[in-house]
Amino acid sequence: YTWDMHLQEQKMEFDDVSIIDANNMWAFSNTTENDSYYGSYIYSYDGKMWNKRCEVVEEQLVSIFAIDSTHIWLVGRGYDYSSQQTYAAILFYNGQEVDLQLKLEESVLVDIFALDRNHAWAVGDGIYCYDGNKWIEQYTISEGINQITAFDAKHVWAQSARGKIYFYDGQRWKLQEDLSRKGLGEEHALNGP
């Protein structure tokens, strides 16, 4: 296998990528100018080339997850100038426009994962779940959550900032494993050694 460069733009790097298949990938790039945030761009890959789809100005993007070309979720952070507070945001891109689905003042979100149109999770200061209609806070943890992944709606795992693995069985979250007690940190949790 060889790697090919498919996108060359000045001052542009992908910050996160979500791969559906070899001909359907989604990514975003946060741009900066003089070390200040300038804007985020969402890109899609069609198997031949990367295409810039839209710009997100209000929020700096942190994570992306796509299940198809019309169901793309993103998490990001922003600053509300009227209240002078930072906020975390869950955004939804339908292939045409970006909508703000949830705004959490003085909060942090760092990762997002979706199984289908009715099951998605975003994590950071807590675990938020999407049921196809709305986002709700599903679990709160003081140490913060860094990653989330799922096999199905009854097998969901979240990794804390301190190397703890939490498991959701479709009804409730519980501590499954504390890797910090075994001398393993966050780099071994959901990604393996």
C-alpha positions in Angstrom: 0.0 0.0 0.0 1.1 3.6 -0.6 -0.2 6.8 0.9 -1.4 9.5 -1.5 -1.8 13.2 -0.6 -5.5 14.0 -1.4 -5.7 17.5 0.0 -3.1 20.2 0.0 -4.3 23.6 1.3 -2.1 26.2 3.0 -2.6 26.1 6.8 -5.1 23.2 6.7 -4.8 19.9 8.6 -7.5 17.5 9.5 -8.2 17.4 13.2 -10.4 14.4 13.2 -11.8 11.9 10.6 -14.8 9.6 10.5 -14.7 6.7 8.0 -17.8 5.1 6.8 -16.2 3.2 3.9 -13.5 3.7 1.3 -15.7 6.1 -0.6 -17.4 8.0 2.2 -15.3 9.8 4.8 -15.9 12.9 6.7 -13.3 15.2 8.4 -12.9 18.7 9.8 -10.1 21.2 10.0 -9.7 24.0 12.5 -7.9 27.0 11.0 -5.8 29.5 12.9 -4.3 32.8 12.1 -1.6 34.2 14.4 -2.4 31.4 16.9 -6.0 32.5 17.2 -9.0 30.3 16.1 -10.4 31.5 12.8 -13.0 28.9 11.7 -13.6 25.2 11.1 -14.3 23.5 7.8 -16.1 20.2 7.2 -14.9 18.0 4.3 -16.1 14.9 2.7 -14.2 12.3 0.6 -15.9 10.5 -2.3 -13.2 7.9 -3.1 -11.4 10.2 -5.4 -11.0 13.6 -3.8 -11.7 15.6 -0.6 -14.3 18.4 -1.0 -14.9 21.3 1.3 -18.6 21.1 2.3 -19.2 24.0 4.8 -17.7 26.3 7.3 -18.5 26.5 11.0 -17.6 29.9 12.5 -19.1 29.9 16.0 -17.6 26.7 17.4 -14.1 25.3 17.2 -14.7 21.6 16.4 -13.2 18.8 18.5 -14.6 15.5 17.2 -16.7 14.1 14.3 -18.7 10.9 13.8 -20.7 10.1 10.6 -23.0 7.2 9.9 -23.9 8.3 6.4 -23.8 11.4 4.2 -26.8 13.1 5.9 -26.1 12.1 9.6 -22.9 13.7 10.8 -22.5 14.7 14.5 -19.7 17.0 15.8 -18.7 18.3 19.2 -17.0 21.6 19.7 -16.5 24.5 22.0 -17.4 28.1 21.7 -17.6 31.4 23.5 -20.8 33.3 24.1 -19.9 37.0 24.0 -23.3 38.2 25.4 -22.9 36.0 28.6 -19.1 36.0 28.4 -19.0 32.2 29.0 -17.5 29.3 27.2 -19.7 26.5 26.2 -19.7 23.0 24.7 -21.8 22.2 21.6 -23.2 19.2 19.9 -23.7 20.0 16.2 -25.5 18.1 13.5 -24.7 18.3 9.8 -27.4 16.9 7.4 -25.2 17.2 4.3 -26.5 20.7 3.6 -26.3 22.8 6.8 -25.0 22.6 10.4 -27.5 22.9 13.3 -26.8 23.4 16.9 -28.5 20.5 18.8 -27.2 21.1 22.3 -25.4 24.0 24.0 -23.9 23.4 27.5 -22.5 26.5 29.2 -19.3 26.2 31.2 -18.9 22.6 30.0 -16.5 20.5 27.9 -17.2 17.8 25.3 -14.3 15.9 23.7 -15.7 12.9 21.8 -18.8 11.7 19.9 -20.0 8.3 18.7 -23.1 7.2 16.9 -24.5 3.8 16.1 -27.5 4.9 14.0 -29.9 7.8 13.6 -31.4 7.1 17.1 -28.4 6.2 19.2 -25.5 8.7 19.7 -23.3 9.6 22.7 -21.2 12.7 23.4 -18.7 12.8 26.3 -16.6 15.2 28.3 -17.8 16.5 31.7 -20.6 13.9 31.5 -22.1 11.4 29.1 -24.9 12.7 26.9 -27.2 10.4 24.9 -29.3 11.1 21.8 -32.5 9.1 21.3 -33.4 10.4 17.8 -35.2 13.4 19.1 -33.2 15.1 21.9 -30.0 14.9 23.9 -30.2 14.1 27.6 -27.5 13.9 30.2 -27.2 10.2 30.9 -24.4 10.0 33.4 -22.2 12.5 35.4 -18.6 11.8 36.4 -16.3 14.2 38.2 -13.1 13.1 36.5 -14.3 13.6 32.9 -14.7 11.1 30.0 -12.3 11.1 27.1 -13.6 8.5 24.7 -16.8 6.6 24.0 -17.5 3.6 21.7 -20.3 1.1 21.3 -21.1 -2.3 19.8 -24.9 -1.8 20.1 -27.3 0.2 22.3 -26.8 -2.3 25.2 -23.0 -2.5 24.9 -21.5 1.0 25.3 -18.1 1.8 26.9 -16.7 5.1 28.0 -13.1 5.8 29.2 -12.4 8.4 32.0 -9.5 10.7 32.1 -8.0 8.6 34.8 -8.1 5.3 33.0 -11.4 3.9 34.3 -13.7 2.1 31.9 -17.5 2.5 32.4 -20.0 0.2 30.8 -23.6 0.9 29.8 -26.0 -2.1 29.5 -28.9 -0.3 28.0 -30.3 0.6 31.4 -27.5 2.2 33.5 -23.8 3.1 33.6 -21.4 1.3 36.0 -17.7 1.1 36.6 -16.4 -1.9 34.7 -12.6 -1.7 35.1 -10.1 0.6 36.9 -6.9 0.4 34.8 -5.2 3.1 36.9 -5.0 0.5 39.7 -3.1 -1.8 37.4 -0.6 0.9 36.5 -2.1 1.5 33.1 -3.3 4.9 32.1 -5.7 6.3 29.5 -3.5 5.2 26.6 -4.4 1.6 27.2 -8.1 1.9 28.0 -10.2 1.7 24.8 -7.4 1.6 22.3 -5.5 -1.4 23.8 -1.8 -1.6 24.8 
